[in-house]
Amino acid sequence: MATAKDVQLNLRLSTELKKAIEEAAAHLGQSVTDFAISTLARSARDVIESRNATRLSNRDRDVFVAMLDDIDAKPNAAIASAARKLR
């Protein structure tokens, strides 16, 4: 796995944006590099987490929870097969 100093990322941006980034970094007491890395990493993790999350409407959540709570429900063939594989 690459360490922080193994690779480089070059960006072209406007002077105005560069000044805003420098100001934000200074406000947090960080170098521009540390600020950029932490901000990009946090944003990347958020995007990945959002992609992997399932969001339900209140109605769908209620239906899902009701199905989980239904003690008379029987597993379908796929669920039964998956459960056998886990044992």
DSSP file (Angstrom, degrees, kcal/mol; ACC not computed):
  #  RESIDUE AA STRUCTURE BP1 BP2  ACC     N-H-->O    O-->H-N    N-H-->O    O-->H-N    TCO  KAPPA ALPHA  PHI   PSI    X-CA   Y-CA   Z-CA
    1    1 A M              0   0    0      0, 0.0     2,-0.1     0, 0.0     0, 0.0   0.000 360.0 360.0 360.0 140.7    0.0    0.0    0.0
    2    2 A A        -     0   0    0      1,-0.1     2,-0.2     2,-0.1     5,-0.0  -0.445 360.0-139.4 -73.0 141.8    1.3    3.5   -0.8
    3    3 A T    >>  -     0   0    0     -2,-0.1     3,-2.1     1,-0.1     4,-0.5  -0.481  35.9 -90.9 -92.5 172.8    2.2    5.8    2.0
    4    4 A A  T 34 S+     0   0    0      1,-0.3     3,-0.2    -2,-0.2    -1,-0.1   0.745 126.3  45.8 -57.8 -25.5    1.4    9.5    2.0
    5    5 A K  T 34 S+     0   0    0      1,-0.2    -1,-0.3     3,-0.0     3,-0.0   0.334  92.4  80.8-103.2   8.6    4.7   10.4    0.4
    6    6 A D  T <4 S+     0   0    0     -3,-2.1     2,-0.3     1,-0.0    -1,-0.2   0.769  96.4  32.8 -83.4 -26.0    4.7    7.7   -2.4
    7    7 A V     <  -     0   0    0     -4,-0.5     2,-0.4    -3,-0.2    -1,-0.0  -0.852  66.4-145.5-131.6 163.6    2.3    9.6   -4.8
    8    8 A Q        -     0   0    0     -2,-0.3     2,-0.5     2,-0.0    -3,-0.0  -0.970   0.8-157.6-132.1 145.7    1.5   13.1   -5.8
    9    9 A L        -     0   0    0     -2,-0.4     2,-0.4     2,-0.0    -2,-0.0  -0.986  12.5-160.5-123.7 118.8   -1.7   14.8   -6.8
   10   10 A N        -     0   0    0     -2,-0.5     2,-0.4     2,-0.0    -2,-0.0  -0.844   9.3-172.0-103.3 135.7   -1.4   17.9   -8.9
   11   11 A L        -     0   0    0     -2,-0.4     2,-0.5     2,-0.0    -2,-0.0  -0.957  16.1-153.1-127.6 143.7   -4.3   20.4   -9.1
   12   12 A R        +     0   0    0     -2,-0.4     2,-0.3     0, 0.0    -2,-0.0  -0.975  31.8 156.2-112.2 128.3   -5.0   23.5  -11.2
   13   13 A L        -     0   0    0     -2,-0.5    -2,-0.0     1,-0.0     2,-0.0  -0.947  43.2 -83.9-147.1 166.3   -7.3   26.0   -9.6
   14   14 A S     >  -     0   0    0     -2,-0.3     4,-2.4     1,-0.1     5,-0.2  -0.277  36.4-117.2 -70.4 157.2   -8.2   29.6   -9.7
   15   15 A T  H  > S+     0   0    0      1,-0.2     4,-2.4     2,-0.2     5,-0.2   0.891 116.3  54.8 -59.3 -40.5   -6.3   32.2   -7.7
   16   16 A E  H  > S+     0   0    0      1,-0.2     4,-1.9     2,-0.2    -1,-0.2   0.914 109.4  45.6 -61.7 -44.3   -9.5   32.9   -5.8
   17   17 A L  H  > S+     0   0    0      2,-0.2     4,-2.5     1,-0.2    -1,-0.2   0.898 110.8  53.4 -67.5 -39.9  -10.0   29.3   -4.8
   18   18 A K  H  X S+     0   0    0     -4,-2.4     4,-2.6     1,-0.2    -2,-0.2   0.916 109.0  49.5 -60.0 -43.1   -6.3   28.9   -3.8
   19   19 A K  H  X S+     0   0    0     -4,-2.4     4,-2.4     1,-0.2    -1,-0.2   0.895 110.3  50.3 -63.7 -39.5   -6.6   31.9   -1.6
   20   20 A A  H  X S+     0   0    0     -4,-1.9     4,-2.5     2,-0.2    -2,-0.2   0.906 111.4  48.3 -65.4 -41.0   -9.8   30.5    0.0
   21   21 A I  H  X S+     0   0    0     -4,-2.5     4,-2.6     2,-0.2    -2,-0.2   0.919 111.9  49.2 -64.9 -43.8   -8.0   27.2    0.6
   22   22 A E  H  X S+     0   0    0     -4,-2.6     4,-2.4     1,-0.2    -2,-0.2   0.897 112.0  49.2 -62.5 -40.0   -5.0   28.9    2.1
   23   23 A E  H  X S+     0   0    0     -4,-2.4     4,-2.3     2,-0.2    -2,-0.2   0.920 112.1  47.5 -65.9 -43.7   -7.2   31.0    4.4
   24   24 A A  H  X S+     0   0    0     -4,-2.5     4,-1.5     2,-0.2    -2,-0.2   0.917 112.7  49.3 -64.0 -43.2   -9.2   27.9    5.6
   25   25 A A  H  <>S+     0   0    0     -4,-2.6     5,-3.0     1,-0.2     4,-0.5   0.929 111.8  48.4 -61.6 -45.7   -6.0   25.9    6.2
   26   26 A A  H ><5S+     0   0    0     -4,-2.4     3,-1.1     1,-0.2    -1,-0.2   0.889 106.8  56.8 -62.2 -39.4   -4.5   28.8    8.2
   27   27 A H  H 3<5S+     0   0    0     -4,-2.3    -1,-0.2     1,-0.3    -2,-0.2   0.847 111.8  42.6 -60.3 -34.4   -7.7   29.2   10.2
   28   28 A L  T 3<5S-     0   0    0     -4,-1.5    -1,-0.3    -3,-0.3    -2,-0.2   0.438 115.5-115.6 -91.2  -0.4   -7.4   25.5   11.3
   29   29 A G  T < 5S+     0   0    0     -3,-1.1     2,-0.3    -4,-0.5    -3,-0.2   0.811  74.1 127.4  71.5  29.7   -3.6   25.9   11.9
   30   30 A Q      < -     0   0    0     -5,-3.0    -1,-0.3    -6,-0.2    -2,-0.1  -0.794  63.9-110.1-115.9 157.8   -2.8   23.4    9.1
   31   31 A S     >  -     0   0    0     -2,-0.3     4,-2.7     1,-0.1     5,-0.2  -0.447  36.9-110.4 -73.6 161.1   -0.6   23.5    6.1
   32   32 A V  H  > S+     0   0    0      1,-0.2     4,-2.9     2,-0.2     5,-0.2   0.901 120.4  52.3 -60.0 -40.2   -2.4   23.7    2.7
   33   33 A T  H  > S+     0   0    0      2,-0.2     4,-2.7     1,-0.2     5,-0.2   0.946 111.5  44.5 -62.1 -49.2   -1.2   20.1    2.0
   34   34 A D  H  > S+     0   0    0      1,-0.2     4,-2.5     2,-0.2     5,-0.2   0.903 115.1  49.3 -62.8 -40.7   -2.5   18.8    5.3
   35   35 A F  H  X S+     0   0    0     -4,-2.7     4,-2.4     2,-0.2     5,-0.2   0.933 112.9  46.8 -62.9 -46.2   -5.8   20.7    4.9
   36   36 A A  H  X S+     0   0    0     -4,-2.9     4,-2.8    -5,-0.2     5,-0.3   0.925 113.7  47.8 -63.5 -45.2   -6.2   19.4    1.3
   37   37 A I  H  X S+     0   0    0     -4,-2.7     4,-2.6    -5,-0.2     5,-0.2   0.941 114.7  44.7 -62.7 -48.0   -5.4   15.8    2.2
   38   38 A S  H  X S+     0   0    0     -4,-2.5     4,-2.2    -5,-0.2    -1,-0.2   0.892 116.3  46.8 -66.0 -38.5   -7.8   15.7    5.2
   39   39 A T  H  X S+     0   0    0     -4,-2.4     4,-2.3    -5,-0.2    -2,-0.2   0.924 114.9  45.3 -69.3 -44.6  -10.6   17.4    3.3
   40   40 A L  H  X S+     0   0    0     -4,-2.8     4,-2.6    -5,-0.2    -2,-0.2   0.907 113.7  49.9 -65.0 -41.5  -10.2   15.2    0.3
   41   41 A A  H  X S+     0   0    0     -4,-2.6     4,-2.5    -5,-0.3    -2,-0.2   0.926 111.9  47.6 -63.9 -44.2  -10.0   12.1    2.4
   42   42 A R  H  X S+     0   0    0     -4,-2.2     4,-2.3    -5,-0.2    -1,-0.2   0.921 113.7  47.7 -62.8 -43.7  -13.1   13.0    4.4
   43   43 A S  H  X S+     0   0    0     -4,-2.3     4,-2.4     2,-0.2    -2,-0.2   0.905 111.1  50.7 -64.4 -41.7  -15.0   13.8    1.2
   44   44 A A  H  X S+     0   0    0     -4,-2.6     4,-2.4     1,-0.2    -2,-0.2   0.921 110.8  48.6 -62.1 -44.5  -14.0   10.6   -0.4
   45   45 A R  H  X S+     0   0    0     -4,-2.5     4,-2.8     1,-0.2    -1,-0.2   0.897 110.7  51.6 -62.8 -40.0  -15.1    8.5    2.6
   46   46 A D  H  X S+     0   0    0     -4,-2.3     4,-2.6     2,-0.2    -2,-0.2   0.912 110.3  48.3 -63.0 -42.9  -18.4   10.4    2.7
   47   47 A V  H  X S+     0   0    0     -4,-2.4     4,-2.2     2,-0.2    -2,-0.2   0.932 114.1  46.1 -63.1 -45.6  -19.0    9.6   -1.0
   48   48 A I  H  X S+     0   0    0     -4,-2.4     4,-1.8     2,-0.2    -2,-0.2   0.919 113.6  48.6 -64.6 -44.0  -18.1    5.9   -0.6
   49   49 A E  H  X S+     0   0    0     -4,-2.8     4,-0.8     1,-0.2    -1,-0.2   0.909 111.4  50.3 -62.2 -42.3  -20.3    5.6    2.6
   50   50 A S  H >< S+     0   0    0     -4,-2.6     3,-0.6     1,-0.2    -1,-0.2   0.890 109.4  51.3 -63.2 -39.9  -23.2    7.3    0.8
   51   51 A R  H 3< S+     0   0    0     -4,-2.2    -1,-0.2     1,-0.2    -2,-0.2   0.854 113.3  45.3 -65.1 -34.5  -22.9    4.9   -2.2
   52   52 A N  H 3< S+     0   0    0     -4,-1.8     2,-0.3    -5,-0.2    -1,-0.2   0.501  96.9  93.2 -89.1  -4.9  -22.9    1.9    0.2
   53   53 A A    <<  -     0   0    0     -4,-0.8     2,-0.6    -3,-0.6    -3,-0.0  -0.652  64.5-144.3 -93.0 145.5  -25.9    3.1    2.3
   54   54 A T        -     0   0    0     -2,-0.3     2,-0.5     2,-0.0    -2,-0.1  -0.941  15.2-159.5-106.1 123.8  -29.5    2.2    1.7
   55   55 A R        -     0   0    0     -2,-0.6     2,-0.4     6,-0.0    -2,-0.0  -0.892   6.7-164.9-107.6 130.9  -31.9    5.0    2.5
   56   56 A L        -     0   0    0     -2,-0.5     2,-0.1     4,-0.0    -2,-0.0  -0.873  19.5-122.6-113.7 145.0  -35.5    4.2    3.1
   57   57 A S     >  -     0   0    0     -2,-0.4     4,-2.8     1,-0.1     5,-0.2  -0.333  39.4-102.4 -69.5 166.6  -38.5    6.4    3.2
   58   58 A N  H  > S+     0   0    0      1,-0.2     4,-2.3     2,-0.2     5,-0.1   0.903 124.8  50.5 -58.7 -40.4  -40.5    6.4    6.5
   59   59 A R  H  > S+     0   0    0      2,-0.2     4,-2.2     1,-0.2    -1,-0.2   0.938 111.8  45.9 -63.8 -47.3  -43.1    4.1    4.8
   60   60 A D  H  > S+     0   0    0      1,-0.2     4,-2.6     2,-0.2    -2,-0.2   0.879 111.4  52.9 -65.1 -37.1  -40.5    1.7    3.5
   61   61 A R  H  X S+     0   0    0     -4,-2.8     4,-2.8     2,-0.2     5,-0.2   0.924 109.0  49.6 -61.2 -43.9  -38.8    1.6    6.9
   62   62 A D  H  X S+     0   0    0     -4,-2.3     4,-2.2    -5,-0.2    -2,-0.2   0.894 111.8  48.1 -63.3 -40.3  -42.1    0.8    8.6
   63   63 A V  H  X S+     0   0    0     -4,-2.2     4,-2.1     2,-0.2    -1,-0.2   0.926 112.6  49.3 -64.9 -44.5  -42.7   -2.0    6.1
   64   64 A F  H  X S+     0   0    0     -4,-2.6     4,-2.0     1,-0.2    -2,-0.2   0.931 112.5  46.3 -60.6 -48.3  -39.2   -3.4    6.6
   65   65 A V  H  X S+     0   0    0     -4,-2.8     4,-2.1     1,-0.2    -1,-0.2   0.887 110.4  54.0 -64.4 -38.5  -39.4   -3.3   10.4
   66   66 A A  H  X S+     0   0    0     -4,-2.2     4,-0.9    -5,-0.2    -1,-0.2   0.899 107.9  50.4 -62.9 -39.1  -42.9   -5.0   10.3
   67   67 A M  H >< S+     0   0    0     -4,-2.1     3,-0.5     1,-0.2    -1,-0.2   0.895 110.4  49.7 -65.2 -39.0  -41.4   -7.8    8.2
   68   68 A L  H 3< S+     0   0    0     -4,-2.0    -1,-0.2     1,-0.2    -2,-0.2   0.864 112.6  47.8 -65.4 -35.5  -38.6   -8.3   10.7
   69   69 A D  H 3< S+     0   0    0     -4,-2.1     2,-0.9    -5,-0.2    -1,-0.2   0.588  82.2 109.5 -82.6 -10.8  -41.1   -8.4   13.5
   70   70 A D    X<  -     0   0    0     -4,-0.9     3,-1.1    -3,-0.5    -4,-0.0  -0.542  46.4-173.3 -73.2 103.4  -43.5  -10.8   11.8
   71   71 A I  T 3  S+     0   0    0     -2,-0.9    -1,-0.2     1,-0.2    -4,-0.0   0.668  81.7  57.1 -73.7 -15.3  -43.0  -14.0   13.9
   72   72 A D  T 3  S+     0   0    0      2,-0.1    -1,-0.2    -3,-0.1     2,-0.1   0.516  81.2 113.6 -90.1  -6.2  -45.2  -16.0   11.4
   73   73 A A    <   -     0   0    0     -3,-1.1    -6,-0.0    -6,-0.2     0, 0.0  -0.395  55.3-149.4 -70.6 142.4  -43.0  -15.2    8.4
   74   74 A K        -     0   0    0     -2,-0.1     2,-0.1     1,-0.0    -2,-0.1  -0.899  21.9-109.9-110.6 140.2  -41.1  -18.1    6.8
   75   75 A P        -     0   0    0      0, 0.0     2,-0.1     0, 0.0    -1,-0.0  -0.390  31.7-123.2 -68.2 145.1  -37.8  -17.6    5.0
   76   76 A N     >  -     0   0    0      1,-0.1     4,-2.5    -2,-0.1     5,-0.2  -0.277  35.2 -92.7 -78.7 175.8  -37.8  -17.9    1.2
   77   77 A A  H  > S+     0   0    0      1,-0.2     4,-2.5     2,-0.2     5,-0.2   0.870 124.4  52.2 -60.2 -39.9  -35.5  -20.4   -0.5
   78   78 A A  H  > S+     0   0    0      2,-0.2     4,-2.3     1,-0.2    -1,-0.2   0.911 112.0  45.2 -65.4 -41.6  -32.6  -17.9   -1.0
   79   79 A I  H  > S+     0   0    0      2,-0.2     4,-2.4     1,-0.2    -2,-0.2   0.911 113.1  50.3 -68.3 -42.0  -32.6  -16.9    2.7
   80   80 A A  H  X S+     0   0    0     -4,-2.5     4,-2.0     1,-0.2    -2,-0.2   0.907 111.7  48.8 -62.2 -41.1  -32.8  -20.5    3.8
   81   81 A S  H  X S+     0   0    0     -4,-2.5     4,-2.0    -5,-0.2    -2,-0.2   0.916 111.0  49.5 -64.7 -44.0  -29.9  -21.4    1.5
   82   82 A A  H  X S+     0   0    0     -4,-2.3     4,-1.5     1,-0.2    -2,-0.2   0.891 109.9  51.8 -62.7 -39.6  -27.8  -18.4    2.8
   83   83 A A  H  X S+     0   0    0     -4,-2.4     4,-1.0     1,-0.2    -1,-0.2   0.887 108.1  51.3 -65.1 -38.8  -28.5  -19.4    6.4
   84   84 A R  H  < S+     0   0    0     -4,-2.0     3,-0.4     1,-0.2    -1,-0.2   0.892 107.8  52.7 -65.0 -38.5  -27.3  -23.0    5.7
   85   85 A K  H  < S+     0   0    0     -4,-2.0    -1,-0.2     1,-0.2    -2,-0.2   0.834 106.7  53.5 -65.7 -32.7  -24.1  -21.7    4.2
   86   86 A L  H  <        0   0    0     -4,-1.5    -1,-0.2     1,-0.2    -2,-0.2   0.738 360.0 360.0 -74.8 -22.4  -23.4  -19.6    7.2
   87   87 A R     <        0   0    0     -4,-1.0    -1,-0.2    -3,-0.4    -2,-0.2   0.490 360.0 360.0 -72.7 360.0  -23.7  -22.5    9.6
